Amino acid sequence: MRTINLIGVGPGSPDMITARALKAIRESDILIGASRALKTACDALGDDKIETVEAVKTEEMVSFIREHRDKKVISAVFTGDTSVYSGAIPLRKALENTVNYDENDDSEDEGKSETFEIKNYAGVSSIQYFLSKRSVSMANVKLVSLHGRHKDMVPLIRENKFVCALLGSEDTVSNIAEELIQFGLSSVKIIVGERLSYEDESFTVGTTREIRGKMFDRLAIALFENDNAVTPVRSYGIGDEHFERTDGIPITKRDVRALSLCRLAIKDDSIIYDIGAGTGSMSVEAGLACPEGKIIAVEVNQDAIDTIERNRYQFKVDNIRIIRGKAPECFEEYDMQKPGERKNVSDHGPLPIPDRVFIGGSKGNLQAIVDWAVAINPYVVIVINTVTLESVAEVLEIERRLTDYKFEMVEIQSTGLERKGSYHMHHAENPITITRISRR
């Protein structure tokens, strides 16, 4: 049985490699990994020489291991620790499922799975090193990786005192600082660590206004400290009076909105389409409920879009992407992400696949919107608000067609009390039918 070592070599300096990891490196037939990790490992070896192969992607490493069966002990080296946003994680999974083919073997065993002895050697992660330098406990920090992915940072910084991010490009911190200013979070302090563990390591500390416009090393780490962070109560029903309103633009009223959001069953990382977004009250509350998710607000009216923009800034919700157009035709202008790509849910480029769809206004396209949603994700949860009998009849027609789906319908009418002089009078809203569609 061949041995595959997964080794964390620390943040960069060869002095940070553990003695156990260094011993495993010395006893290897060959090292494989990215150039930076290979350099750290070779520097730690000193005068000892060892064969190395540069490979970054998991499939490249797996291919090399499959094709070089003469190498009995292969060490894959990774910067930092093998358990913290490390390429060691997908490599282990791939090796546990890999199949090796011997072209010269015509036996019945051709193509059988090869079992590896996989050993893991922990390293010091750059996040550990950075936080220890700042005397901040990791238990109090929200960790984020921006390596090759987009993340809406405002919701996370809004709700957490400490957010630590592995950066993805030279201008990442500057862009985040600019967003924080736009969303009223200019008091956040930012600390950026570069060249960690090396002799020329440096730390830059400043406010959002001092940091914006500055470029940092692509592999730097940033800590965002928000002394005014507020962890919200996960409940629904913000008062209608708190939203910006525009004459003629509809709003999903507080009580109906709360019940509709409950039926959506939102998770922290849900991808939610709000179709016929109107004022944006549903988008805002959904965005607050899933700080690591994304809301796609679809609206055809420009006045409504402007209102949504004002509300997203007022409530500091930057994980809302607005699409102007009539659903579902407007989606034809965009590429759709493939399953598994939801880690890169940005404000540009392909649209993510929804796992929740709220339909507050369909512009006569209700059946087409539902058909689009279940076609793109058969396990999507759809919530529809309807106010006319004709729309209810259309929902019932959809139910007759979609036999694989469960329809739950409830009609509600909320009645509030208004003070009229020395009396309190009932003030009734129009009845609304809420329909929830989910896979049986």
N, C-alpha and C positions, 0 to 999 in steps of 0.2 A: 504493500500500500504506500502510495506517495504522500508526502507531507506538504501541505500548503500553510505557510505562516502568514498571518495578517498582523502587520506590525505598525504601531503608531510611533512615529519618530519625534513627536513633539512639535513645538511652534517654529523651529528653524535652526536654532543653535545645536550643534552636535553634543554639547554638554548636557542637554535636556533629555537625551535618550536614556532610558532605564538600563541598568546593568543586565537585566534579564533579556531585554530586547536586543541589546548589543551582542550578547552571547548567541542568540538565535541567528542574527545576521551573519556572524562569523562562521556558523556551521551550515550555511546555505550553499547550494550549488550555484544559485543565480538570484539576483534581485530584479524585481520588476516594479515599475511605478512611474509617477510623474517626475520630471527633471529635478524639481525642487526637493522632493522627498529623497530621491536617489542621491543627490549631492549631500544632504544632511547625513544619510547613512554612510556614505563613502568617507566623508570628513571624519566621522566618528571612528572609522576603522584605522585611520592614520596611514601607516605604511603598508598595511595589509591590502591586497588587491582582490577584487571579486568581480565576476562578470555581471554586467547590468544590461537591462533592456528597458527603453522608455516606452511606456504605455499609459494612457490616461483613462480611456473608456473601458467600462466593464467588459464589453464584448471583445476588445483587443486583448485584454488579460486572459480571458477564458480561451480565446483562440490560441494564444501562445502556449498556455498550459496544456491544451489538448494536443498540440502539434509537437511538443517536446517531451515525450514520455521518458526520455533518457535522464531528464532532470528529476532526481528523486526528492530533493528538498528545495522548494521554490518559496522565496519570501516576497510577498507583495507589501511594499512600504507606502505609508500614507502620512501626510503631515497631520499634526495634532494627535487626537485620540481616535481609536477605531470605532468608538461608539457615539461620537458627537459629529453629526453631519458628515460622515466619512464615506468614502467610496468602498471601504471594507464591507459595509453592510450589504449593498447589492452584489458585491463579488461573492460573499459567502453564500447568498441565496442562489446565485447562478451556478456556483460549484456544486451545490447540493443537488442540483437538477441536471447537470451537464451530462452529455453522452459523448464518448470518445470512439472514433472509428479507426479501425486498422485496415487500410486498403489492401494489405498483403495477406489478410486473414480471411479465408473463405468459409470458416467454420460457422456453425449455427449461432455462435456467441457474438458474431459481428454486430456492432452497434449497441452492445450492452452498456449499461451505466457503469462508470468507474467511481468507486467510493474513495474519497480522500480523507486523510486525517487532517482536519483543519484546526490549527492552534491560533489563539488570539493573544496578542501582546499589547496591553494597554499602554498608552502614552499620555503625556501631559497635553491637554488640548489648549489651543491658543486662547479660548474663552476662559478656561481656568486660570491660565497665566495672567491674562489681562485683568480679570476681576480681582485676583489676589493683589495685584499691583495697586488697584484702586481701593482695596479693603472693603469690597462689596461682596456679600454672601450670595452665592449662586441660587440659594433657595428663594431669594427675593427678586429674582430677575426673570423676565420673559425673554427667551432665546429665539432668535430668528436668523435664518440663513438667506442671504440674497445672492448666493452664487448661482448664476444662470437662471434666476427666477425673479418674478415680480411679486411684491408684497405691498399691500396698502398699509403704510406705517402709522398714519394718523390715528385710527381706532385703537391700535395697540398702545401707542404712547399716551393717548387720551386716558386710558384705563389703568395703566401700570406705572408705578413710580420709576422703575428701572426696566429698560428694554435694551438688550445687547444684540447687536447685529453683525454678522459676518458680511462684509461688503462684497459687491459684485463688479464694480467699476470705479474709475477714478473720480467720477462726479456724483456717486451715489449719495454721499452725505450732504453735499451741496443741494441736490434736488429735494431731499427729505427736509432740510432746513427751510427751503423756500416754501414747501407745502405747509409746514408747521406754522410759518408766519401767516400764510393765506387763511388758514383755518383757526387763527386766533390763539395759537400755542407758542407765541414768541418767547415766553419765559423759560422754556425748556433749556436745560444746560446739556451741551454735547461734549463728550470726551472721545477723541480718536487716537487709537494706538497703532503705530506703524513699526515695521521691522522688529516685531516682538521677539525678545530673547537674544537678539544680536547686540553687539557692542554699540551700534548706532541707533538703537531703538529710541523712539520719540513719542511723546504724548502732547496732543493739542487740545486745549480746553477753551471753550467759548460759548457764547449765546448763539441762538439761531442766526441772528443778524451778523455776528462776527464770523460764523462758519460758512454761511452761504457764499458761493462763488469760489471757494477754495477746493483745490484738487488734492486727493490723497492716494496713497498706494492702493492698487486694486485689491490686495489681499489684507487690507487693514481691518480693524475692528472698531466699531463705534458703540458707545454707551450713551443712551438718552435718559436724562434724569428729569422727571417731571414732579416737582413737589406739590403740584395742584392736581395730581391724578385723582380721578373719581371712578370707583368701580360701581357701575350702575346696577340697580335692582332689575333683574330680568323679568319685568312685567310689561304689559301692553296697555295702551290707552292714554297717550299724551293728550292733554286738552286741546281741542280744536283752536282755541284762541292763541296758542303758542306758535302756530304755523303762520308763515307769510301767506296771504291770500291775494288773489287777483279776481276781479269781477268776471263772472262767467266761467271760471275754471272750477270744476267740481272737486270736492274733497271727500274722501271716505271718512265718515263721521266716527268719533271716538269709540263708541260702543261696538259698532259694526266692525271697525278696524281691529279692535282687540279680539273679538271672536274669530275674525278671519285669520289673523296672525296665529292664534292658537291652533286652528285647523291646519295651517301650513306645517306645523311641527318643525320649527327652524332649529338647525344645529349651528354650532360656532362657525363652521366653514361651509355653510350652505351656499349654493349658487341659485339665486332667486330672480326670476323674470317678473317685473311688475308691468303688465301690459295695460295701457290706458292710464298712465301714472298720474295724470291730472296735477294736483298741487304737490304731489310727492310725499304725502303723509305716510302711505304704506311703505314706500321706498326708504324713508328716513327711519321709521321704527324697525323695519326689517334689517337695515344696515346697522343699527345700534345693537340688534340681537345677535348678529353674526359678525363680530369684529375681524374674523379671519376668513370671511366669505366675500361674496360679491353680489351686488344688486345691479341688474340690467333694467333700467327704467325706460320703457318704450312709450313715446308720446309723439303725436303728429303736430300738435299746436305749439307754435313758437312761444306764445305768452305763457303757456303752461311750463314749457322747458325753462324759461327764465325764472319762473316761480320755484321750480324744483332746485335750480342752482342756488337761489337765495336760501332755501331751506336747508340744503346740504351744508352750506357754510355756517348757517346759524347753529345747527346742531353738531357741527364738527364731524360730519360723516363723509369721508372721502372715498369709501368703497362703493360708491354709486357711479355707474357708467351710464350716460344718457344716450339713447339711440333715437334719432328723429325719423319717424316714418309710421306707416300703417302695418301692423302685424297681420299675417306672417310674411307678407311680400317684402317688407324691408330687410328681412334676414337674408334674402337672396344676394344682397350686395356684399355680404361678409362671408369669409371662410369660417367654418366651425371647427373648434378644437376636437381632437380625437380623445377617446376615453383615456384617462391617465395623465392628461396634460393640464389639469386644473391648477397645478402649482404655479402656473404662469398666467394668472388672470389679471391682465393689465387693462389700461384704459384705451389701448390701441390694438390693432391687429385682430386675429380671430376671436370670435365670440365663444364663451364657454358653454358646455352642455348643461342645461338646467336640471336641477333635481327638485326644484319647486317652481311653480308658475302661478301667479295670481292674476286673474283677469277681472279688472274693474271696469273696463270699457273696451268693447271689441269692434266698434264701428261696423257692425253687421257681419263680422268675420268670425263669429264664435266657433262654429264647427271647424273652420279651417285652422284656427289657432290651436284648438284641442288636438286635431289630427296631427298638426306639426309637432306638438309637444310630445305626444305618445310615440310618434315615429322616431324622434331623435333620442328619446330616453323612455323605454317602455315602463320603467319603474318611477317615473316622475309623479309627484303629488301636485294636483291642480286644485285651486280654490277659485270659484266663480261667484261674483256678486251680481245678482240680477234684480231689476226693479219693475219690469213689466211682465205681464202674463205671457206675452209673445216670446220673451226671452226664456221664461221658465219652460214653455212648451218646446223651445229649441234644445234646452238642456235634456228634457225627457227623450227627445228624438235621438240625441247623442247617446243616451243611456241604452236605448234599444239596439244601437249599433255596436257599442263597445261592451260586449258580453264578458270580456276578461277583466273588467274593472268594476270596482265597488263604488256606488254612488250614495253619498249621505247628504240629504237635503234638509234644511231647517229654515223656516221663515221666522224672522224676528222683527219686532217693532219696539223701539225704545221710546219711552215717554219721560221727559224731564219736567222739573218744576221751575217756573219762572215767577219772580216777584212782580206783581202788578199792584202798585200802591201798598196797601196794608194786607193784600191777599197774595196767595200763591196759586198760580194756575198751571194746569197740565199743558205741556207743549209736546205734541206727538210728532215724531219723524215718520217719513214714509216707510212702509214695510219693505224689508230686503230679504231675498232668498239667498242663503249661502249654501253652495254646493261644494262638497269635497269629493274629488275623484282620485282613487288610488288602486294599485294593482291588487287583485284578489289573492 
